Structures are given as C-alpha cells and as structure tokens.
Amino acid sequence: MQHHSFHPQVYKPLMAGVFAGFVAALLALIFNIFFRESTGFTLTPIINVSTIIFAVVLILTAAGAVYAVFDRYIKRPVVPYIIVSLILTILSLRFSLRVHRTDNPVQNNEFHWELFGVAMICGVLATFLIPYLATKKNPII
C-alpha cells in the first residue's frame, strides 16, 4: 500500500492562498458591482468578471506559495511575510493610481479607483488572511 504524505509547510500555505483567493474574488466581484452601479463606469475589457476571478485567485495562490517559501526558510515567517506583503500592496496601490487607461479623464479616474479597490482587497487578504490560515491549528481549509 502506498502512503501519500502532504508536507504541511507547502500544503497549508497553498491552500490558504487558494481559499483567500476565493474570498478575495467574491469580495472583488461585489466591489465591482457596487462600484460600477454607483459610478456608471463602463470600461470593461480589463477589469471584468473573468479577469477578477482568474487574476485574483492566481495572485493569492502565488502569495500562498511565497508564504510557503518564507515558512520553509525563515524560522518565524509571519512578520517578515506581512512586511513584504504590505510593501508589495503599497506599491501595487501606487501603481493602480498611475495607470493611464483612456484619454477621458473621468473614466481614467474611475478606472484608477476600481483597480485600487481590487488591489486593496487582494493586498489585505494576502497580507493577513494567508498567514492566519496557514498558522491556524484547525483551519477550515
């Protein structure tokens, strides 16, 4: 009989990233709906339902993999991971406000704030939910 063992140092952070990705995708979709309804924003080719679902889940799964690397090579990975994740979140938020999407200044501003909201959701969940789920003794994942 073959015994398959999962290495918790890799398995838990990756599953934490996947679960955080699902939560972030759901929150980003809700944010997207409310943002578009309240502003009348219509530019859809970049930020739409499919890109939110796939990109957010992939980004947070990658964040879970980064946490797994930190967990493997750093004795106490939570604080260094949170610091790195906060720095990356701040950089992505700054970038989201500098993207030039269209020549229309109103739509360009609305695009900045929609991208900012999605980046904020991803950043906060990557920074705090992944380490919480990866270090919890009896996680839901």
DSSP file with accessible surface (Angstrom, degrees, kcal/mol):
  #  RESIDUE AA STRUCTURE BP1 BP2  ACC     N-H-->O    O-->H-N    N-H-->O    O-->H-N    TCO  KAPPA ALPHA  PHI   PSI    X-CA   Y-CA   Z-CA
    1    1 A M              0   0  206      0, 0.0     2,-0.4     0, 0.0     0, 0.0   0.000 360.0 360.0 360.0 134.7    0.0    0.0    0.0
    2    2 A Q        -     0   0  156      2,-0.0     2,-0.5     0, 0.0     0, 0.0  -0.717 360.0-152.9 -91.4 138.4    1.3    3.4   -0.9
    3    3 A H        -     0   0  160     -2,-0.4     2,-0.6     2,-0.0     0, 0.0  -0.950   4.6-159.7-112.4 123.4    1.2    6.2    1.6
    4    4 A H        -     0   0  154     -2,-0.5     2,-0.4     2,-0.0    -2,-0.0  -0.902   9.5-167.4-100.9 126.9    1.0    9.7    0.3
    5    5 A S        -     0   0   92     -2,-0.6     2,-0.4     2,-0.0    -2,-0.0  -0.938  10.8-145.9-116.5 138.5    2.0   12.4    2.7
    6    6 A F        -     0   0  149     -2,-0.4     3,-0.1     4,-0.0    -2,-0.0  -0.843  18.3-128.8 -98.3 137.5    1.4   16.1    2.3
    7    7 A H    >>  -     0   0  130     -2,-0.4     4,-3.0     1,-0.2     3,-1.9  -0.775  12.4-152.9 -86.7 113.0    4.0   18.4    3.6
    8    8 A P  H 3> S+     0   0   84      0, 0.0     4,-1.1     0, 0.0    -1,-0.2   0.771  90.9  67.7 -60.5 -23.0    2.2   20.9    5.8
    9    9 A Q  H 34 S+     0   0   83      1,-0.2    62,-0.2     2,-0.1    63,-0.1   0.785 118.1  22.3 -67.6 -23.6    4.9   23.5    5.1
   10   10 A V  H <> S+     0   0   74     -3,-1.9     4,-1.9     3,-0.1     5,-0.2   0.779 122.9  53.5-105.4 -42.5    3.7   23.6    1.5
   11   11 A Y  H  X S+     0   0   99     -4,-3.0     4,-2.7     1,-0.2     5,-0.3   0.939 107.6  47.3 -64.5 -51.0    0.2   22.3    1.6
   12   12 A K  H  X S+     0   0   48     -4,-1.1     4,-2.6    -5,-0.2    -1,-0.2   0.926 113.6  46.1 -63.6 -46.7   -1.3   24.6    4.2
   13   13 A P  H  > S+     0   0    1      0, 0.0     4,-2.3     0, 0.0    -1,-0.2   0.916 114.4  48.9 -64.4 -36.9    0.1   27.9    2.8
   14   14 A L  H  X S+     0   0   54     -4,-1.9     4,-2.4     2,-0.2    -2,-0.2   0.932 113.8  45.2 -66.3 -43.8   -1.0   27.0   -0.7
   15   15 A M  H  X S+     0   0   64     -4,-2.7     4,-2.8     2,-0.2     5,-0.2   0.871 111.1  54.1 -67.5 -33.5   -4.5   26.0    0.4
   16   16 A A  H  X S+     0   0    0     -4,-2.6     4,-2.8    -5,-0.3    -2,-0.2   0.913 109.4  48.9 -63.3 -40.5   -4.6   29.2    2.4
   17   17 A G  H  X S+     0   0    0     -4,-2.3     4,-2.2     2,-0.2    -2,-0.2   0.907 112.0  47.7 -65.0 -41.5   -3.7   31.1   -0.7
   18   18 A V  H  X S+     0   0   37     -4,-2.4     4,-2.2     2,-0.2    -2,-0.2   0.940 114.6  45.7 -65.1 -45.9   -6.4   29.4   -2.7
   19   19 A F  H  X S+     0   0   66     -4,-2.8     4,-2.4     1,-0.2    -2,-0.2   0.933 113.5  48.9 -64.1 -44.3   -9.1   29.9   -0.1
   20   20 A A  H  X S+     0   0    0     -4,-2.8     4,-3.0     1,-0.2    -1,-0.2   0.870 109.1  55.4 -61.9 -34.8   -8.0   33.6    0.3
   21   21 A G  H  X S+     0   0    0     -4,-2.2     4,-2.6     2,-0.2    -1,-0.2   0.901 107.4  48.0 -63.7 -41.0   -8.2   33.9   -3.5
   22   22 A F  H  X S+     0   0  122     -4,-2.2     4,-2.2     2,-0.2    -2,-0.2   0.929 114.2  46.3 -65.1 -44.0  -11.8   32.6   -3.5
   23   23 A V  H  X S+     0   0   44     -4,-2.4     4,-2.6     1,-0.2    -2,-0.2   0.936 114.4  47.7 -63.3 -45.3  -12.8   35.0   -0.7
   24   24 A A  H  X S+     0   0    0     -4,-3.0     4,-3.0     1,-0.2     5,-0.2   0.889 110.2  52.2 -64.4 -39.6  -11.0   37.9   -2.4
   25   25 A A  H  X S+     0   0    8     -4,-2.6     4,-2.4     2,-0.2    -1,-0.2   0.925 110.8  47.8 -62.8 -42.2  -12.6   37.1   -5.8
   26   26 A L  H  X S+     0   0  106     -4,-2.2     4,-2.2     2,-0.2    -2,-0.2   0.943 115.0  44.9 -63.7 -46.1  -16.0   37.1   -4.2
   27   27 A L  H  X S+     0   0   77     -4,-2.6     4,-2.8     1,-0.2    -2,-0.2   0.896 113.1  50.9 -65.2 -39.3  -15.3   40.4   -2.4
   28   28 A A  H  X S+     0   0    0     -4,-3.0     4,-2.7     2,-0.2    -1,-0.2   0.875 109.4  50.7 -67.0 -37.0  -13.8   42.0   -5.6
   29   29 A L  H  X S+     0   0   37     -4,-2.4     4,-2.4     2,-0.2    -1,-0.2   0.915 111.7  47.4 -65.9 -42.1  -16.8   40.9   -7.6
   30   30 A I  H  X S+     0   0   74     -4,-2.2     4,-2.5     2,-0.2     5,-0.2   0.934 113.6  48.2 -63.2 -44.8  -19.2   42.5   -5.0
   31   31 A F  H  X S+     0   0   60     -4,-2.8     4,-3.0     1,-0.2     5,-0.3   0.918 110.3  52.7 -59.2 -44.1  -17.0   45.7   -5.0
   32   32 A N  H  X S+     0   0    9     -4,-2.7     4,-2.6     2,-0.2     5,-0.3   0.920 109.9  47.7 -59.0 -45.2  -17.0   45.7   -8.8
   33   33 A I  H  X S+     0   0  100     -4,-2.4     4,-2.3     1,-0.2     5,-0.2   0.952 115.9  43.1 -62.6 -50.3  -20.8   45.5   -9.0
   34   34 A F  H  X S+     0   0  141     -4,-2.5     4,-2.3     1,-0.2    -2,-0.2   0.900 114.8  50.4 -65.2 -39.1  -21.3   48.3   -6.4
   35   35 A F  H  X S+     0   0   26     -4,-3.0     4,-2.1    -5,-0.2     6,-0.4   0.940 113.3  44.6 -64.3 -47.4  -18.6   50.5   -7.9
   36   36 A R  H  X S+     0   0   35     -4,-2.6     4,-2.1    -5,-0.3     5,-0.3   0.873 114.4  49.3 -66.7 -37.0  -20.0   50.2  -11.4
   37   37 A E  H  < S+     0   0  155     -4,-2.3    -1,-0.2    -5,-0.3    -2,-0.2   0.890 114.8  44.1 -68.3 -37.4  -23.6   50.8  -10.3
   38   38 A S  H  < S+     0   0   95     -4,-2.3    -2,-0.2    -5,-0.2    -1,-0.2   0.808 126.6  28.4 -80.0 -27.9  -22.7   53.8   -8.2
   39   39 A T  H  < S-     0   0   51     -4,-2.1    -2,-0.2    -5,-0.2    -3,-0.2   0.644  94.1-127.7-106.1 -19.3  -20.4   55.5  -10.8
   40   40 A G     <  +     0   0   49     -4,-2.1    -4,-0.1    -5,-0.3    -3,-0.1   0.702  43.6 173.8  76.1  19.7  -21.8   54.3  -14.1
   41   41 A F        +     0   0    7     -6,-0.4    -1,-0.2    -5,-0.3    -2,-0.1  -0.393  10.6 176.1 -64.5 131.1  -18.3   53.1  -15.1
   42   42 A T        +     0   0   89     -2,-0.1     2,-0.7    -3,-0.1    -1,-0.1   0.512  37.0 113.5-120.6  -8.2  -18.4   51.2  -18.4
   43   43 A L        +     0   0   33      1,-0.2     4,-0.3    64,-0.1    -2,-0.0  -0.563  33.5 159.0 -69.9 113.6  -14.9   50.3  -19.5
   44   44 A T        +     0   0   71     -2,-0.7    -1,-0.2     2,-0.1    -3,-0.0   0.597  39.0  92.5-114.4 -13.6  -14.9   46.5  -19.2
   45   45 A P  S    S+     0   0   89      0, 0.0     3,-0.2     0, 0.0    -1,-0.1   0.820 101.3  27.7 -60.0 -27.9  -12.1   45.0  -21.3
   46   46 A I  S    S+     0   0   83      1,-0.3     2,-0.9    -3,-0.0    -2,-0.1   0.903 125.0  37.8 -98.0 -54.8   -9.5   44.9  -18.5
   47   47 A I  S    S+     0   0   11     -4,-0.3    -1,-0.3     4,-0.1     2,-0.3  -0.850  82.0 126.0-103.8 103.1  -11.4   44.6  -15.2
   48   48 A N  S  > S-     0   0   43     -2,-0.9     4,-2.5    -3,-0.2     5,-0.2  -0.815  73.7 -79.4-141.5-175.9  -14.4   42.4  -15.7
   49   49 A V  H  > S+     0   0   83     -2,-0.3     4,-2.6     1,-0.2     5,-0.2   0.925 124.8  45.7 -59.3 -46.9  -15.8   39.2  -14.1
   50   50 A S  H  > S+     0   0   59      1,-0.2     4,-2.5     2,-0.2     5,-0.3   0.920 114.1  47.2 -68.4 -40.7  -13.5   36.7  -15.7
   51   51 A T  H  >>S+     0   0   51      2,-0.2     4,-2.2     1,-0.2     5,-0.5   0.888 112.6  50.7 -69.4 -35.0  -10.3   38.7  -15.1
   52   52 A I  H  X5S+     0   0    5     -4,-2.5     4,-1.9     3,-0.2     5,-0.4   0.960 113.0  45.8 -63.1 -48.1  -11.3   39.3  -11.5
   53   53 A I  H  X5S+     0   0   66     -4,-2.6     4,-1.5    -5,-0.2     5,-0.2   0.955 121.9  34.4 -62.3 -50.8  -12.0   35.6  -10.9
   54   54 A F  H  X5S+     0   0  140     -4,-2.5     4,-2.2    -5,-0.2     5,-0.2   0.943 120.9  44.9 -73.8 -46.3   -8.8   34.3  -12.6
   55   55 A A  H  X5S+     0   0   45     -4,-2.2     4,-2.9    -5,-0.3     5,-0.2   0.933 113.9  48.0 -66.8 -44.3   -6.3   37.0  -11.7
   56   56 A V  H  X<S+     0   0    4     -4,-1.9     4,-2.4    -5,-0.5     5,-0.2   0.933 113.8  46.4 -65.1 -44.7   -7.3   37.4   -8.0
   57   57 A V  H  X S+     0   0   26     -4,-1.5     4,-2.2    -5,-0.4    -1,-0.2   0.928 115.3  47.1 -64.2 -42.1   -7.2   33.6   -7.4
   58   58 A L  H  X S+     0   0  119     -4,-2.2     4,-2.4    -5,-0.2    -2,-0.2   0.917 111.7  50.5 -65.4 -41.7   -3.9   33.2   -9.2
   59   59 A I  H  X S+     0   0   97     -4,-2.9     4,-2.1    -5,-0.2    -2,-0.2   0.937 114.1  43.5 -63.0 -44.5   -2.4   36.2   -7.4
   60   60 A L  H  X S+     0   0    0     -4,-2.4     4,-2.0     2,-0.2    -1,-0.2   0.837 111.0  54.2 -76.3 -27.8   -3.4   35.0   -3.9
   61   61 A T  H  X S+     0   0   37     -4,-2.2     4,-2.0    -5,-0.2    -1,-0.2   0.919 109.5  49.1 -66.1 -40.6   -2.3   31.4   -4.7
   62   62 A A  H  X S+     0   0   54     -4,-2.4     4,-2.4     1,-0.2    -2,-0.2   0.892 108.3  53.6 -63.4 -38.0    1.1   32.8   -5.6
   63   63 A A  H  X S+     0   0   16     -4,-2.1     4,-2.4     1,-0.2    -1,-0.2   0.891 106.7  52.3 -64.0 -36.7    1.1   34.7   -2.3
   64   64 A G  H  X S+     0   0    0     -4,-2.0     4,-2.1     2,-0.2    -2,-0.2   0.895 108.4  50.6 -64.0 -38.0    0.4   31.4   -0.6
   65   65 A A  H  X S+     0   0   38     -4,-2.0     4,-2.0     2,-0.2    -2,-0.2   0.899 108.7  51.7 -66.5 -38.0    3.4   29.9   -2.4
   66   66 A V  H  X S+     0   0   63     -4,-2.4     4,-2.5     1,-0.2    -2,-0.2   0.923 109.1  50.3 -63.7 -42.0    5.5   32.9   -1.3
   67   67 A Y  H  X S+     0   0    3     -4,-2.4     4,-3.0     1,-0.2    -2,-0.2   0.899 107.0  55.0 -62.8 -36.9    4.4   32.3    2.3
   68   68 A A  H  X S+     0   0    9     -4,-2.1     4,-1.9     2,-0.2    -1,-0.2   0.896 108.2  48.7 -62.4 -39.2    5.3   28.6    1.9
   69   69 A V  H  X S+     0   0   83     -4,-2.0     4,-2.1     2,-0.2     5,-0.2   0.932 112.3  47.9 -65.7 -44.9    8.9   29.7    0.9
   70   70 A F  H  X S+     0   0   37     -4,-2.5     4,-2.3     1,-0.2    -2,-0.2   0.918 111.6  51.0 -59.5 -42.9    9.1   32.0    3.9
   71   71 A D  H  < S+     0   0   44     -4,-3.0    -1,-0.2     1,-0.2    -2,-0.2   0.838 111.5  48.4 -64.4 -33.3    7.8   29.2    6.1
   72   72 A R  H  < S+     0   0  147     -4,-1.9    -1,-0.2    -5,-0.2    -2,-0.2   0.875 124.3  26.1 -74.6 -38.3   10.4   26.8    4.7
   73   73 A Y  H  < S+     0   0  178     -4,-2.1     2,-0.4    -5,-0.1    -2,-0.2   0.528 111.4  65.3-110.0  -8.4   13.5   29.1    5.1
   74   74 A I     <  -     0   0   65     -4,-2.3    -1,-0.1    -5,-0.2     0, 0.0  -0.969  69.1-141.4-119.7 136.1   12.6   31.6    7.9
   75   75 A K  S    S+     0   0  190     -2,-0.4    -1,-0.1     1,-0.3    -5,-0.0   0.916 100.2  22.2 -62.9 -47.1   12.2   30.4   11.5
   76   76 A R  S    S+     0   0  195      1,-0.1    -1,-0.3     2,-0.0     3,-0.3  -0.817  76.0 172.9-120.3  92.2    9.3   32.8   12.3
   77   77 A P     >  +     0   0   11      0, 0.0     4,-2.3     0, 0.0     5,-0.2   0.622  55.4  80.7 -81.0 -14.8    7.8   33.7    8.8
   78   78 A V  H  > S+     0   0   49      1,-0.2     4,-2.6     2,-0.2     5,-0.2   0.951  94.8  41.5 -63.3 -52.6    4.7   35.6    9.8
   79   79 A V  H  > S+     0   0   98     -3,-0.3     4,-2.5     2,-0.2     5,-0.2   0.945 116.9  46.5 -65.8 -47.4    6.2   39.0   10.5
   80   80 A P  H  > S+     0   0   41      0, 0.0     4,-2.6     0, 0.0     5,-0.2   0.921 114.1  50.0 -60.9 -38.4    8.6   39.1    7.5
   81   81 A Y  H  X S+     0   0    5     -4,-2.3     4,-3.0     2,-0.2     5,-0.2   0.926 110.4  49.3 -63.5 -43.7    5.9   37.9    5.2
   82   82 A I  H  X S+     0   0   39     -4,-2.6     4,-2.7    -5,-0.2     5,-0.2   0.919 111.5  49.7 -63.0 -41.0    3.5   40.6    6.4
   83   83 A I  H  X S+     0   0   91     -4,-2.5     4,-2.3     2,-0.2    -2,-0.2   0.951 114.3  43.8 -62.7 -48.7    6.2   43.3    5.9
   84   84 A V  H  X S+     0   0   56     -4,-2.6     4,-2.6     1,-0.2     5,-0.2   0.924 115.0  49.7 -63.1 -42.6    6.9   42.1    2.4
   85   85 A S  H  X S+     0   0   10     -4,-3.0     4,-2.5    -5,-0.2    -1,-0.2   0.898 110.0  50.5 -65.3 -39.6    3.3   41.7    1.6
   86   86 A L  H  X S+     0   0   72     -4,-2.7     4,-2.7    -5,-0.2    -1,-0.2   0.912 110.4  50.0 -64.4 -41.1    2.5   45.2    2.9
   87   87 A I  H  X S+     0   0   94     -4,-2.3     4,-2.5     2,-0.2    -2,-0.2   0.942 112.8  46.3 -62.3 -45.5    5.3   46.7    0.8
   88   88 A L  H  X S+     0   0  106     -4,-2.6     4,-2.4     1,-0.2    -2,-0.2   0.881 112.1  51.7 -65.4 -35.7    4.0   44.9   -2.3
   89   89 A T  H  X S+     0   0   14     -4,-2.5     4,-2.4     2,-0.2    -2,-0.2   0.938 110.1  48.0 -65.2 -45.5    0.5   46.0   -1.5
   90   90 A I  H  X S+     0   0   98     -4,-2.7     4,-2.5     1,-0.2    -2,-0.2   0.923 112.5  49.5 -62.7 -41.6    1.5   49.7   -1.2
   91   91 A L  H  X S+     0   0  100     -4,-2.5     4,-2.4     1,-0.2    -1,-0.2   0.911 111.5  48.4 -63.9 -41.3    3.5   49.5   -4.4
   92   92 A S  H  X S+     0   0   45     -4,-2.4     4,-2.3     2,-0.2    -1,-0.2   0.872 110.7  51.4 -68.6 -33.8    0.5   48.0   -6.3
   93   93 A L  H  X S+     0   0   20     -4,-2.4     4,-1.1     2,-0.2    -2,-0.2   0.918 110.9  47.7 -68.0 -40.7   -1.8   50.6   -4.8
   94   94 A R  H  < S+     0   0  138     -4,-2.5     3,-0.5     1,-0.2     4,-0.4   0.914 112.8  49.5 -63.0 -42.7    0.5   53.4   -6.0
   95   95 A F  H >X S+     0   0  138     -4,-2.4     3,-1.6     1,-0.2     4,-0.8   0.893 104.4  58.9 -62.7 -39.9    0.7   51.7   -9.4
   96   96 A S  H 3< S+     0   0    1     -4,-2.3     3,-0.3     1,-0.3    -1,-0.2   0.795 104.6  50.7 -63.7 -26.1   -3.1   51.5   -9.7
   97   97 A L  T 3< S+     0   0   63     -4,-1.1    -1,-0.3    -3,-0.5    -2,-0.2   0.516 110.3  50.3 -87.9  -3.4   -3.4   55.2   -9.3
   98   98 A R  T <4 S+     0   0  174     -3,-1.6    -2,-0.2    -4,-0.4    -1,-0.2   0.459  78.1 116.2-111.3  -3.6   -0.9   55.9  -12.1
   99   99 A V     <  -     0   0   31     -4,-0.8     2,-0.7    -3,-0.3    13,-0.1  -0.452  56.8-144.7 -69.3 135.7   -2.2   53.6  -14.9
  100  100 A H        +     0   0  125     -2,-0.2     3,-0.1     1,-0.2    -1,-0.1  -0.898  31.2 160.7-103.5 109.2   -3.3   55.5  -17.9
  101  101 A R        -     0   0   67     -2,-0.7     2,-0.3     1,-0.3    -1,-0.2   0.809  59.3  -2.4 -98.3 -39.2   -6.3   53.7  -19.4
  102  102 A T        -     0   0   36      2,-0.2    -1,-0.3     1,-0.1     6,-0.1  -0.956  61.4-113.7-150.7 166.4   -8.1   56.2  -21.6
  103  103 A D  S    S+     0   0  144     -2,-0.3     3,-0.1    -3,-0.1    -1,-0.1   0.662  91.3  94.2 -80.0 -16.2   -8.0   59.8  -22.8
  104  104 A N     >  -     0   0   70      1,-0.2     4,-2.4     2,-0.0     5,-0.2  -0.664  67.9-154.2 -76.7 115.2  -11.2   60.6  -21.0
  105  105 A P  H  > S+     0   0  101      0, 0.0     4,-2.2     0, 0.0    -1,-0.2   0.852  90.6  52.0 -64.8 -32.3  -10.2   62.0  -17.6
  106  106 A V  H  > S+     0   0   91      2,-0.2     4,-2.4     1,-0.2     5,-0.2   0.955 114.0  41.9 -68.4 -48.9  -13.4   60.9  -15.8
  107  107 A Q  H  > S+     0   0   47      2,-0.2     4,-2.5     1,-0.2    -1,-0.2   0.866 113.2  54.4 -66.4 -34.4  -13.2   57.3  -17.0
  108  108 A N  H  X S+     0   0   20     -4,-2.4     4,-2.2     2,-0.2    -1,-0.2   0.925 109.9  47.0 -63.8 -43.6   -9.5   57.2  -16.3
  109  109 A N  H  X S+     0   0   84     -4,-2.2     4,-2.0     2,-0.2    -2,-0.2   0.908 112.1  49.9 -64.1 -42.6  -10.1   58.4  -12.7
  110  110 A E  H  X S+     0   0   37     -4,-2.4     4,-2.2     1,-0.2    -2,-0.2   0.902 109.3  52.0 -63.6 -39.5  -12.9   55.8  -12.3
  111  111 A F  H  X S+     0   0    5     -4,-2.5     4,-2.7     1,-0.2     5,-0.3   0.917 107.0  54.1 -62.2 -42.1  -10.6   53.1  -13.6
  112  112 A H  H  X S+     0   0   24     -4,-2.2     4,-2.5     1,-0.2    -2,-0.2   0.934 111.3  44.5 -56.0 -46.9   -7.9   54.1  -11.1
  113  113 A W  H  X S+     0   0  113     -4,-2.0     4,-2.1     2,-0.2    -1,-0.2   0.838 112.4  50.5 -74.0 -31.2  -10.3   53.7   -8.2
  114  114 A E  H  X S+     0   0    0     -4,-2.2     4,-2.2     2,-0.2     5,-0.2   0.947 114.2  44.5 -68.6 -45.3  -11.8   50.4   -9.4
  115  115 A L  H  X S+     0   0   42     -4,-2.7     4,-2.7     1,-0.2     5,-0.2   0.901 111.8  54.5 -63.0 -38.2   -8.3   49.0   -9.8
  116  116 A F  H  X S+     0   0   46     -4,-2.5     4,-2.5    -5,-0.3    -1,-0.2   0.920 108.2  49.0 -60.3 -44.5   -7.3   50.5   -6.4
  117  117 A G  H  X S+     0   0   10     -4,-2.1     4,-2.3     2,-0.2    -2,-0.2   0.922 112.7  46.0 -63.5 -44.8  -10.3   48.7   -4.7
  118  118 A V  H  X S+     0   0   16     -4,-2.2     4,-2.5     1,-0.2    -2,-0.2   0.926 114.1  49.0 -65.5 -41.4   -9.5   45.3   -6.3
  119  119 A A  H  X S+     0   0   18     -4,-2.7     4,-2.9     1,-0.2    -2,-0.2   0.886 110.2  52.0 -65.1 -37.2   -5.8   45.7   -5.4
  120  120 A M  H  X S+     0   0   72     -4,-2.5     4,-2.7    -5,-0.2     5,-0.3   0.928 109.5  48.9 -65.0 -43.5   -6.7   46.7   -1.8
  121  121 A I  H  X S+     0   0   31     -4,-2.3     4,-2.1     1,-0.2     5,-0.2   0.947 115.0  44.7 -60.9 -48.4   -8.9   43.7   -1.4
  122  122 A C  H  X S+     0   0   13     -4,-2.5     4,-2.6     1,-0.2     5,-0.2   0.925 114.8  48.7 -61.7 -45.1   -6.1   41.4   -2.7
  123  123 A G  H  X S+     0   0    6     -4,-2.9     4,-2.4     2,-0.2    -2,-0.2   0.917 111.5  47.1 -64.9 -43.9   -3.4   43.1   -0.7
  124  124 A V  H  X>S+     0   0   65     -4,-2.7     4,-2.4     1,-0.2     5,-0.6   0.937 116.0  44.3 -65.9 -43.8   -5.3   43.0    2.6
  125  125 A L  I  X>S+     0   0   27     -4,-2.1     5,-1.5    -5,-0.3     4,-1.1   0.889 114.7  49.0 -70.0 -36.9   -6.3   39.4    2.3
  126  126 A A  I  <5S+     0   0    9     -4,-2.6    -1,-0.2    -5,-0.2    -2,-0.2   0.898 114.8  46.4 -66.1 -37.8   -2.8   38.3    1.1
  127  127 A T  I  <5S+     0   0    1     -4,-2.4    -2,-0.2    -5,-0.2    -1,-0.2   0.904 131.4  12.2 -73.1 -40.2   -1.2   40.2    4.0
  128  128 A F  I  X5S+     0   0  110     -4,-2.4     4,-1.4    -5,-0.2    -3,-0.2   0.803 122.4  51.1-113.1 -36.0   -3.4   39.0    6.8
  129  129 A L  I  X<S+     0   0   36     -4,-1.1     4,-2.9    -5,-0.6     5,-0.3   0.910 106.1  54.2 -75.7 -39.6   -5.6   36.0    5.9
  130  130 A I  H  ><S+     0   0    0     -5,-1.5     4,-2.6     1,-0.2     5,-0.2   0.958 111.6  42.8 -62.3 -50.0   -3.0   33.8    4.4
  131  131 A P  H  > S+     0   0    3      0, 0.0     4,-1.6     0, 0.0    -1,-0.2   0.904 114.8  52.8 -63.5 -35.2   -0.7   33.8    7.4
  132  132 A Y  H  X S+     0   0  125     -4,-1.4     4,-1.1     1,-0.2     3,-0.2   0.957 114.3  40.1 -62.7 -49.8   -3.7   33.4    9.7
  133  133 A L  H  < S+     0   0    4     -4,-2.9    -1,-0.2     1,-0.2    -3,-0.2   0.860 114.4  53.4 -68.7 -34.5   -5.0   30.4    7.9
  134  134 A A  H  < S+     0   0   12     -4,-2.6    -1,-0.2    -5,-0.3    -2,-0.2   0.780 116.0  38.5 -72.6 -24.8   -1.5   28.9    7.4
  135  135 A T  H  < S+     0   0   73     -4,-1.6    -1,-0.2    -5,-0.2    -2,-0.2   0.557  89.0 109.8-103.0  -7.7   -0.7   29.0   11.1
  136  136 A K     <  -     0   0   70     -4,-1.1    -4,-0.0    -5,-0.2    -3,-0.0  -0.437  64.4-140.5 -70.3 139.4   -4.1   28.1   12.5
  137  137 A K  S    S+     0   0  182      1,-0.3    -1,-0.1    -2,-0.1    -4,-0.0   0.926  95.4  24.5 -67.8 -48.1   -4.1   24.6   14.1
  138  138 A N  S    S-     0   0  142     -3,-0.0    -1,-0.3     2,-0.0    -3,-0.0  -0.653  86.1-178.8-118.7  74.2   -7.6   23.6   12.8
  139  139 A P        -     0   0   33      0, 0.0    -6,-0.0     0, 0.0    -5,-0.0  -0.233  37.3-123.1 -73.0 164.9   -8.2   25.6    9.7
  140  140 A I              0   0  121      0, 0.0    -7,-0.0     0, 0.0    -2,-0.0   0.516 360.0 360.0 -81.9  -6.2  -11.3   25.4    7.6
  141  141 A I              0   0   58     -8,-0.1  -125,-0.1  -129,-0.0  -126,-0.1  -0.604 360.0 360.0 -97.4 360.0   -9.2   24.6    4.6
